[in-house]
Amino acid sequence: METKLINLNKSAIFFHNFIYIIVILILILSFISCENKLEPPQTDLNSEEIPNQESWNSTVVFSDSGHIKAILKAGHIAVFNKKGYTLVDSNAIVNFYNKNGQKVSTLHGKRGKVLDRTKDIEIYDSVVAVNQEGSVLRTEKLLWDNKSQRVSTDVFINIKTPNEEIEGIGFESDQNLKNYTIYEVTGTF
């Protein structure tokens, strides 16, 4: 009987030690697995490539001394503060206004950029500008200078007015598309 008791005590001690070792191993593994969770994930993204702000279906008003100069509407706008510009995509529309607050022309394009310092606007890809008289300008790139209230491009353009259709490379005009100059002109007069 005494041998059975000693074997029983040895079995109980072995079982108790075995459970103790398992509990210690589980605790060690828990601490090791938690260690990596405290570190931020490593990515290859450059923080300058990520916009500071984004908005969808947005409207931006450009004004000076309380007078609206232009209103930009876009499906998506991404602001990059460090780069000094705002990207516009998903079909940008810009309405331009004269000093009396009357809309004088509308500019459409698939994408564009607003320079933060000057508030100049660059519109690209399937650009169409229309004035109140029905003149239509088509090009792939058009720049609007906020200070001078003028539009220009150095690429191919087509402008169709009620009286003429002109094509050329290079263009400069007031934002009303009334007083314009076309460089390297071709077309029907």
PyMOL commands that set and color helices and strands:
alter all, ss='L'
color gray80, all
select helices_A, chain A and resi 2-38+47-49
alter helices_A, ss='H'
color red, helices_A
select strands_A, chain A and resi 53-64+67-80+85-89+92-97+103-109+111-115+121-131+136-145+150-160+165-174+180-182+185-188
alter strands_A, ss='S'
color yellow, strands_A
deselect
rebuild
show_as cartoon
